[in-house]
Amino acid sequence: MLNTRVLVVDDSVVIRRILTEELSGVPGIGVVDCAATGQIALAKMNQVTPDVVILDVEMPEMDGLAILVALRKNYPRLPVIMFSAVTERGASATLDALTLGATDYFTKPSGPGGIEESRRVIREELAPAIGQLCAPKKTVTQSSSQPTLFGPAPGSRGSRVDVVVIGASTGGPNALTEIFSELPRDLPVPILIVQHMLPLFTRYLADRITTVTKVQVDEATSGAVVRPGRVLIAPGDFHMVVERDGTQIRAKLHQEPPENSCRPAADTLFRSAARVYGAGVLAVVLTGMGQDALRGCEVVRAAGGQIIVQDQETSVVWGMPGFVAKAGLADEVLPQSLIANGIVSRVRAAGGQK
């Protein structure tokens, strides 16, 4: 039985064929139609009524960004997944697409073996993402305007907040941009971010957040000093940890095996932060697939730290935050619009790092 109907929009005959072959082999998923141009895709929307659109970025006449804008006018909640090449231009355009409302992105491998690698990406990464994005959501019990408390209120543990660590995946770039637009420039603690992204994309994301918010965000380099007011994001394909170096704390990067199929992984960062900062960790888990951050939050909780997770209603996928909330580890479950305030209130209530 076909549960999820996919419309493929790509000017490449080869890519359309590969996507159709691979997705049609996944139970419950099928490509109901393809379009070689944006105009054709938009004309077919009412005819094929897709559950998800897979959209190329670089296309003639009407590029993927223009198609996305047109789709969002009439289909604001329809999952749209960008499928683009890993190039400087492609990475920048993909970040633009996420800002304009794209749900997620995957990259087309190039070079020798690119076709077979594309097939693997479609089978092992894209297809599971489609399944999660199109899965029926259970009824959300908490209000999108009122926080759900799972633990102590801000500051009630009496511990300082010395560092904020954030983990995010699907939907994370937009969530991070909104949250940082509401954070004060002088927040007296460092912030460390793991966003599941490929190399090159994380640098563009850091630049994008800096451009549209009050806060300077830098892609981390190994040995960078972690200090109050500084924001570092782990570069794609590198785990980021923190280590004490005399009187300073530094970020370190390494390429040990992926955790939860992710590198960087939030678990890796969260565990190291708990070792260095103890009860001074405030962990924030945002929208994303999978359960990365769950084990790290267990370590943060055991060390006496605090945990905020994004609620289901405002998450693109309630995987990462959902696992933490369901495990009873979260102090608060907040809608995206209240997370910045949640961070600030906990830092200030607990005294923060000076």
C-alpha positions as a LaTeX table, in Angstrom:
\begin{tabular}{lrrr}
\hline
Residue & $x$ (\AA) & $y$ (\AA) & $z$ (\AA) \\
\hline
Met1 & 0.00 & 0.00 & 0.00 \\
Leu2 & 1.34 & 3.43 & $-0.99$ \\
Asn3 & 1.23 & 5.66 & 2.08 \\
Thr4 & 3.69 & 8.41 & 1.10 \\
Arg5 & 3.46 & 10.06 & $-2.31$ \\
Val6 & 6.65 & 11.72 & $-3.57$ \\
Leu7 & 7.01 & 14.32 & $-6.33$ \\
Val8 & 10.55 & 14.57 & $-7.72$ \\
Val9 & 11.60 & 17.91 & $-9.23$ \\
Asp10 & 15.00 & 17.75 & $-10.96$ \\
Asp11 & 16.24 & 18.70 & $-14.42$ \\
Ser12 & 18.54 & 15.65 & $-14.54$ \\
Val13 & 17.01 & 12.59 & $-16.20$ \\
Val14 & 19.53 & 10.38 & $-14.37$ \\
Ile15 & 18.67 & 11.75 & $-10.93$ \\
Arg16 & 14.93 & 11.48 & $-11.58$ \\
Arg17 & 15.38 & 7.84 & $-12.62$ \\
Ile18 & 17.58 & 6.96 & $-9.63$ \\
Leu19 & 15.20 & 8.59 & $-7.15$ \\
Thr20 & 12.22 & 6.83 & $-8.70$ \\
Glu21 & 13.91 & 3.42 & $-8.69$ \\
Glu22 & 15.27 & 3.60 & $-5.16$ \\
Leu23 & 12.25 & 5.18 & $-3.45$ \\
Ser24 & 9.79 & 2.90 & $-5.22$ \\
Gly25 & 11.63 & $-0.02$ & $-3.66$ \\
Val26 & 10.89 & 1.23 & $-0.14$ \\
Pro27 & 7.67 & $-0.17$ & 1.37 \\
Gly28 & 5.05 & 2.56 & 1.80 \\
Ile29 & 6.90 & 5.14 & $-0.35$ \\
Gly30 & 6.45 & 5.76 & $-4.06$ \\
Val31 & 7.24 & 8.43 & $-6.63$ \\
Val32 & 3.88 & 9.47 & $-8.08$ \\
Asp33 & 5.36 & 11.82 & $-10.67$ \\
Cys34 & 8.46 & 13.72 & $-11.79$ \\
Ala35 & 9.00 & 17.21 & $-13.16$ \\
Ala36 & 11.96 & 18.52 & $-15.12$ \\
Thr37 & 11.16 & 22.22 & $-14.48$ \\
Gly38 & 9.62 & 24.33 & $-11.78$ \\
Gln39 & 6.69 & 25.35 & $-13.95$ \\
Ile40 & 5.81 & 21.72 & $-14.61$ \\
Ala41 & 6.13 & 20.88 & $-10.91$ \\
Leu42 & 3.80 & 23.68 & $-9.82$ \\
Ala43 & 1.24 & 22.73 & $-12.47$ \\
Lys44 & 1.24 & 19.12 & $-11.23$ \\
Met45 & 0.75 & 19.84 & $-7.54$ \\
Asn46 & $-3.05$ & 19.70 & $-7.55$ \\
Gln47 & $-3.07$ & 16.68 & $-9.84$ \\
Val48 & $-0.69$ & 14.40 & $-7.93$ \\
Thr49 & $-1.23$ & 15.79 & $-4.37$ \\
Pro50 & 2.19 & 14.72 & $-3.06$ \\
Asp51 & 2.99 & 14.16 & 0.62 \\
Val52 & 6.57 & 15.31 & 0.09 \\
Val53 & 8.52 & 17.11 & $-2.65$ \\
Ile54 & 12.16 & 16.39 & $-3.45$ \\
Leu55 & 13.62 & 19.48 & $-5.06$ \\
Asp56 & 16.89 & 20.23 & $-6.84$ \\
Val57 & 18.55 & 23.56 & $-6.08$ \\
Glu58 & 20.23 & 24.45 & $-9.36$ \\
Met59 & 17.71 & 24.28 & $-12.23$ \\
Pro60 & 17.26 & 26.29 & $-15.43$ \\
Glu61 & 14.58 & 28.95 & $-15.89$ \\
Met62 & 13.14 & 28.67 & $-12.37$ \\
Asp63 & 15.66 & 27.54 & $-9.75$ \\
Gly64 & 14.89 & 25.54 & $-6.62$ \\
Leu65 & 14.64 & 28.62 & $-4.41$ \\
Ala66 & 12.00 & 30.23 & $-6.63$ \\
Ile67 & 10.06 & 26.95 & $-6.76$ \\
Leu68 & 10.27 & 26.66 & $-2.97$ \\
Val69 & 8.90 & 30.19 & $-2.46$ \\
Ala70 & 6.00 & 29.39 & $-4.79$ \\
Leu71 & 5.29 & 26.11 & $-3.01$ \\
Arg72 & 5.31 & 27.70 & 0.41 \\
Lys73 & 2.64 & 30.23 & $-0.60$ \\
Asn74 & 0.06 & 27.50 & $-1.16$ \\
Tyr75 & 1.50 & 24.57 & 0.79 \\
Pro76 & 3.09 & 26.02 & 3.94 \\
Arg77 & 3.34 & 22.71 & 5.81 \\
Leu78 & 4.23 & 20.35 & 2.95 \\
Pro79 & 7.63 & 18.69 & 3.56 \\
Val80 & 10.11 & 19.88 & 0.93 \\
Ile81 & 13.52 & 18.20 & 0.85 \\
Met82 & 16.37 & 19.80 & $-1.10$ \\
Phe83 & 18.60 & 17.37 & $-2.99$ \\
Ser84 & 21.65 & 19.30 & $-4.15$ \\
Ala85 & 25.30 & 18.95 & $-5.07$ \\
Val86 & 28.07 & 19.52 & $-2.54$ \\
Thr87 & 29.57 & 22.72 & $-3.94$ \\
Glu88 & 30.23 & 26.19 & $-2.55$ \\
Arg89 & 27.28 & 27.52 & $-4.52$ \\
Gly90 & 25.13 & 24.51 & $-3.65$ \\
Ala91 & 25.87 & 24.81 & 0.08 \\
Ser92 & 25.02 & 28.51 & 0.14 \\
Ala93 & 21.84 & 27.95 & $-1.86$ \\
Thr94 & 20.81 & 25.09 & 0.41 \\
Leu95 & 21.15 & 27.34 & 3.47 \\
Asp96 & 19.03 & 29.90 & 1.62 \\
Ala97 & 16.45 & 27.17 & 0.99 \\
Leu98 & 16.34 & 26.18 & 4.66 \\
Thr99 & 15.82 & 29.83 & 5.56 \\
Leu100 & 12.96 & 30.03 & 3.05 \\
Gly101 & 11.23 & 27.05 & 4.61 \\
Ala102 & 12.77 & 23.88 & 3.20 \\
Thr103 & 12.28 & 21.02 & 5.62 \\
Asp104 & 15.58 & 19.20 & 5.16 \\
Tyr105 & 18.39 & 18.65 & 2.67 \\
Phe106 & 20.53 & 15.82 & 1.34 \\
Thr107 & 23.53 & 16.00 & $-0.96$ \\
Lys108 & 24.15 & 14.39 & $-4.32$ \\
Pro109 & 27.59 & 12.73 & $-4.29$ \\
Ser110 & 29.75 & 13.51 & $-7.31$ \\
Gly111 & 32.91 & 12.18 & $-8.90$ \\
Pro112 & 33.82 & 8.51 & $-9.42$ \\
Gly113 & 31.20 & 6.26 & $-7.89$ \\
Gly114 & 28.77 & 9.16 & $-7.55$ \\
Ile115 & 25.81 & 7.27 & $-8.98$ \\
Glu116 & 26.15 & 4.31 & $-6.63$ \\
Glu117 & 26.81 & 6.61 & $-3.68$ \\
Ser118 & 23.69 & 8.58 & $-4.59$ \\
Arg119 & 21.71 & 5.36 & $-4.51$ \\
Arg120 & 23.09 & 4.60 & $-1.05$ \\
Val121 & 22.21 & 8.09 & 0.23 \\
Ile122 & 18.67 & 7.73 & $-1.10$ \\
Arg123 & 18.17 & 4.26 & 0.45 \\
Glu124 & 19.90 & 4.78 & 3.78 \\
Glu125 & 19.34 & 8.48 & 4.51 \\
Leu126 & 16.70 & 10.09 & 2.32 \\
Ala127 & 14.09 & 7.31 & 2.49 \\
Pro128 & 14.16 & 7.06 & 6.33 \\
Ala129 & 13.88 & 10.85 & 6.52 \\
Ile130 & 10.80 & 10.79 & 4.30 \\
Gly131 & 9.28 & 8.15 & 6.55 \\
Gln132 & 9.81 & 10.24 & 9.67 \\
Leu133 & 8.72 & 13.53 & 8.13 \\
Cys134 & 5.50 & 12.02 & 6.82 \\
Ala135 & 4.68 & 9.85 & 9.83 \\
Pro136 & 1.45 & 10.90 & 11.59 \\
Lys137 & 2.14 & 13.01 & 14.66 \\
Lys138 & 0.64 & 11.95 & 17.93 \\
Thr139 & $-1.54$ & 14.50 & 19.66 \\
Val140 & 0.56 & 17.05 & 21.49 \\
Thr141 & $-0.57$ & 17.40 & 25.07 \\
Gln142 & 1.42 & 20.46 & 26.05 \\
Ser143 & 0.45 & 23.93 & 24.90 \\
Ser144 & 2.67 & 25.68 & 22.38 \\
Ser145 & 2.59 & 28.82 & 24.51 \\
Gln146 & 3.12 & 27.35 & 27.95 \\
Pro147 & 6.25 & 25.46 & 29.01 \\
Thr148 & 5.94 & 21.93 & 30.29 \\
Leu149 & 8.01 & 21.36 & 33.40 \\
Phe150 & 9.63 & 17.95 & 33.84 \\
Gly151 & 11.96 & 19.02 & 36.62 \\
Pro152 & 13.05 & 21.95 & 38.79 \\
Ala153 & 12.11 & 25.48 & 37.82 \\
Pro154 & 14.93 & 27.77 & 36.63 \\
Gly155 & 17.59 & 28.21 & 39.27 \\
Ser156 & 15.94 & 25.89 & 41.80 \\
Arg157 & 18.91 & 23.54 & 41.93 \\
Gly158 & 21.15 & 26.38 & 43.02 \\
Ser159 & 23.85 & 25.47 & 40.47 \\
Arg160 & 25.62 & 27.98 & 38.26 \\
Val161 & 25.28 & 27.85 & 34.51 \\
Asp162 & 28.81 & 28.02 & 33.12 \\
Val163 & 28.21 & 26.77 & 29.60 \\
Val164 & 25.29 & 26.20 & 27.22 \\
Val165 & 25.57 & 23.22 & 24.85 \\
Ile166 & 23.08 & 22.82 & 22.00 \\
Gly167 & 22.30 & 19.80 & 19.81 \\
Ala168 & 20.16 & 19.98 & 16.67 \\
Ser169 & 19.48 & 18.19 & 13.39 \\
Thr170 & 16.51 & 18.39 & 10.98 \\
Gly171 & 14.98 & 21.85 & 11.26 \\
Gly172 & 17.91 & 23.04 & 13.36 \\
Pro173 & 19.23 & 25.87 & 11.17 \\
Asn174 & 15.96 & 27.80 & 11.36 \\
Ala175 & 15.53 & 27.01 & 15.04 \\
Leu176 & 19.06 & 28.21 & 15.81 \\
Thr177 & 18.54 & 31.40 & 13.81 \\
Glu178 & 15.35 & 32.27 & 15.70 \\
Ile179 & 16.85 & 31.46 & 19.09 \\
Phe180 & 20.03 & 33.46 & 18.50 \\
Ser181 & 18.06 & 36.43 & 17.20 \\
Glu182 & 16.53 & 36.65 & 20.69 \\
Leu183 & 19.66 & 36.08 & 22.77 \\
Pro184 & 21.48 & 39.10 & 24.20 \\
Arg185 & 24.89 & 39.89 & 22.79 \\
Asp186 & 26.40 & 39.89 & 26.30 \\
Leu187 & 25.21 & 36.51 & 27.60 \\
Pro188 & 27.91 & 35.78 & 30.20 \\
Val189 & 28.54 & 32.14 & 29.25 \\
Pro190 & 30.00 & 30.35 & 26.22 \\
Ile191 & 27.67 & 28.50 & 23.85 \\
Leu192 & 28.75 & 25.37 & 21.97 \\
Ile193 & 26.64 & 23.96 & 19.12 \\
Val194 & 26.41 & 20.63 & 17.33 \\
Gln195 & 24.23 & 20.82 & 14.22 \\
His196 & 24.20 & 17.68 & 12.08 \\
Met197 & 25.64 & 19.01 & 8.83 \\
Leu198 & 28.31 & 18.23 & 6.28 \\
Pro199 & 31.64 & 20.07 & 5.98 \\
Leu200 & 31.28 & 23.45 & 4.31 \\
Phe201 & 27.62 & 23.72 & 5.37 \\
Thr202 & 28.50 & 24.43 & 9.01 \\
Arg203 & 30.71 & 27.36 & 8.02 \\
Tyr204 & 27.89 & 28.84 & 5.97 \\
Leu205 & 25.48 & 28.26 & 8.85 \\
Ala206 & 27.77 & 30.08 & 11.29 \\
Asp207 & 28.01 & 33.01 & 8.89 \\
Arg208 & 24.26 & 32.99 & 8.31 \\
Ile209 & 23.38 & 33.09 & 12.01 \\
Thr210 & 25.90 & 35.88 & 12.59 \\
Thr211 & 24.46 & 37.91 & 9.72 \\
Val212 & 20.85 & 37.79 & 10.91 \\
Thr213 & 21.32 & 37.92 & 14.70 \\
Lys214 & 23.11 & 39.97 & 17.32 \\
Val215 & 25.51 & 37.17 & 18.20 \\
Gln216 & 28.85 & 36.28 & 16.56 \\
Val217 & 28.97 & 32.56 & 15.74 \\
Asp218 & 32.23 & 30.96 & 14.59 \\
Glu219 & 33.01 & 27.53 & 13.22 \\
Ala220 & 35.24 & 25.95 & 15.86 \\
Thr221 & 38.93 & 25.27 & 15.34 \\
Ser222 & 40.88 & 22.83 & 17.48 \\
Gly223 & 42.41 & 24.65 & 20.42 \\
Ala224 & 39.98 & 27.58 & 20.33 \\
Val225 & 39.53 & 29.11 & 23.79 \\
Val226 & 36.03 & 28.65 & 25.20 \\
Arg227 & 35.15 & 31.85 & 27.01 \\
Pro228 & 32.04 & 33.76 & 28.14 \\
Gly229 & 30.18 & 35.34 & 25.24 \\
Arg230 & 31.81 & 33.15 & 22.60 \\
Val231 & 29.71 & 30.88 & 20.35 \\
Leu232 & 31.33 & 27.96 & 18.53 \\
Ile233 & 29.73 & 25.46 & 16.16 \\
Ala234 & 31.32 & 22.08 & 15.48 \\
Pro235 & 32.53 & 21.79 & 11.87 \\
Gly236 & 30.99 & 19.09 & 9.72 \\
Asp237 & 32.69 & 15.66 & 9.97 \\
Phe238 & 34.44 & 16.56 & 13.26 \\
His239 & 33.38 & 15.78 & 16.79 \\
Met240 & 33.83 & 18.73 & 19.17 \\
Val241 & 34.77 & 18.29 & 22.82 \\
Val242 & 35.99 & 20.61 & 25.56 \\
Glu243 & 39.12 & 20.08 & 27.65 \\
Arg244 & 40.67 & 21.96 & 30.53 \\
Asp245 & 44.08 & 23.46 & 29.73 \\
Gly246 & 45.49 & 25.01 & 32.89 \\
Thr247 & 43.25 & 27.96 & 33.71 \\
Gln248 & 41.59 & 27.87 & 30.30 \\
Ile249 & 39.07 & 25.61 & 28.63 \\
Arg250 & 39.59 & 24.83 & 24.97 \\
Ala251 & 37.57 & 23.23 & 22.20 \\
Lys252 & 39.17 & 20.18 & 20.63 \\
Leu253 & 38.19 & 18.53 & 17.35 \\
His254 & 38.67 & 14.89 & 16.42 \\
Gln255 & 37.47 & 12.34 & 13.90 \\
Glu256 & 36.83 & 9.32 & 16.06 \\
Pro257 & 34.01 & 7.05 & 14.77 \\
Pro258 & 30.53 & 8.57 & 14.38 \\
Glu259 & 28.04 & 8.21 & 17.22 \\
Asn260 & 24.39 & 7.64 & 16.35 \\
Ser261 & 25.64 & 7.67 & 12.74 \\
Cys262 & 26.61 & 11.33 & 13.30 \\
Arg263 & 29.87 & 13.25 & 13.26 \\
Pro264 & 29.69 & 15.72 & 14.89 \\
Ala265 & 27.48 & 14.20 & 17.58 \\
Ala266 & 25.74 & 16.02 & 20.40 \\
Asp267 & 26.41 & 13.07 & 22.75 \\
Thr268 & 30.15 & 13.56 & 22.34 \\
Leu269 & 29.98 & 17.27 & 23.15 \\
Phe270 & 27.51 & 16.90 & 26.02 \\
Arg271 & 29.58 & 14.22 & 27.78 \\
Ser272 & 32.77 & 16.25 & 27.57 \\
Ala273 & 30.99 & 19.38 & 28.84 \\
Ala274 & 29.67 & 17.44 & 31.84 \\
Arg275 & 33.20 & 16.21 & 32.62 \\
Val276 & 34.66 & 19.72 & 32.50 \\
Tyr277 & 31.83 & 21.87 & 33.85 \\
Gly278 & 29.93 & 19.39 & 36.03 \\
Ala279 & 26.65 & 20.83 & 37.29 \\
Gly280 & 27.35 & 24.06 & 35.38 \\
Val281 & 26.05 & 22.63 & 32.08 \\
Leu282 & 22.79 & 23.78 & 30.52 \\
Ala283 & 21.99 & 21.40 & 27.63 \\
Val284 & 19.47 & 22.39 & 24.95 \\
Val285 & 18.12 & 19.79 & 22.52 \\
Leu286 & 16.37 & 21.11 & 19.42 \\
Thr287 & 14.38 & 19.57 & 16.59 \\
Gly288 & 16.00 & 16.63 & 14.84 \\
Met289 & 15.76 & 13.00 & 13.78 \\
Gly290 & 17.19 & 10.12 & 15.76 \\
Gln291 & 18.23 & 10.00 & 19.39 \\
Asp292 & 21.55 & 11.82 & 19.41 \\
Ala293 & 21.83 & 13.83 & 22.68 \\
Leu294 & 19.96 & 11.22 & 24.76 \\
Arg295 & 23.05 & 9.55 & 26.24 \\
Gly296 & 24.78 & 12.89 & 26.61 \\
Cys297 & 21.80 & 14.27 & 28.51 \\
Glu298 & 21.94 & 11.27 & 30.84 \\
Val299 & 25.52 & 12.29 & 31.71 \\
Val300 & 24.54 & 15.96 & 32.08 \\
Arg301 & 21.68 & 15.00 & 34.40 \\
Ala302 & 23.94 & 12.71 & 36.47 \\
Ala303 & 26.40 & 15.60 & 36.88 \\
Gly304 & 23.61 & 17.87 & 38.17 \\
Gly305 & 23.23 & 19.97 & 35.02 \\
Gln306 & 20.03 & 21.33 & 33.51 \\
Ile307 & 18.23 & 20.36 & 30.29 \\
Ile308 & 15.77 & 22.17 & 28.00 \\
Val309 & 14.20 & 20.46 & 24.98 \\
Gln310 & 12.06 & 21.77 & 22.14 \\
Asp311 & 8.41 & 20.71 & 22.15 \\
Gln312 & 6.78 & 18.43 & 19.59 \\
Glu313 & 4.46 & 20.99 & 18.07 \\
Thr314 & 7.24 & 23.33 & 16.94 \\
Ser315 & 9.79 & 20.63 & 16.03 \\
Val316 & 10.12 & 19.62 & 12.40 \\
Val317 & 10.86 & 16.13 & 13.77 \\
Trp318 & 10.44 & 15.34 & 17.46 \\
Gly319 & 13.18 & 12.73 & 17.52 \\
Met320 & 16.16 & 14.11 & 19.45 \\
Pro321 & 14.16 & 16.25 & 21.89 \\
Gly322 & 11.41 & 13.65 & 22.12 \\
Phe323 & 13.73 & 10.88 & 23.27 \\
Val324 & 15.14 & 13.13 & 26.01 \\
Ala325 & 11.69 & 14.28 & 27.15 \\
Lys326 & 10.24 & 10.77 & 27.17 \\
Ala327 & 13.20 & 9.56 & 29.24 \\
Gly328 & 12.23 & 12.07 & 31.93 \\
Leu329 & 15.51 & 13.98 & 31.63 \\
Ala330 & 14.20 & 17.41 & 30.63 \\
Asp331 & 13.71 & 20.24 & 33.10 \\
Glu332 & 11.53 & 22.05 & 30.56 \\
Val333 & 9.87 & 21.28 & 27.23 \\
Leu334 & 9.49 & 24.61 & 25.43 \\
Pro335 & 8.19 & 25.81 & 22.07 \\
Gln336 & 10.87 & 27.22 & 19.81 \\
Ser337 & 9.74 & 30.80 & 20.49 \\
Leu338 & 10.42 & 30.47 & 24.23 \\
Ile339 & 13.76 & 28.66 & 24.20 \\
Ala340 & 15.92 & 31.81 & 24.10 \\
Asn341 & 14.04 & 33.17 & 27.10 \\
Gly342 & 14.44 & 29.80 & 28.82 \\
Ile343 & 18.20 & 29.90 & 28.33 \\
Val344 & 18.52 & 33.49 & 29.54 \\
Ser345 & 16.32 & 32.97 & 32.60 \\
Arg346 & 18.29 & 29.91 & 33.73 \\
Val347 & 21.65 & 31.61 & 33.18 \\
Arg348 & 20.55 & 34.69 & 35.13 \\
Ala349 & 18.66 & 32.80 & 37.86 \\
Ala350 & 21.66 & 30.60 & 38.53 \\
Gly351 & 24.13 & 33.45 & 38.53 \\
Gly352 & 25.91 & 32.60 & 35.28 \\
Gln353 & 29.62 & 32.74 & 34.68 \\
Lys354 & 31.23 & 36.08 & 35.21 \\
\hline
\end{tabular}
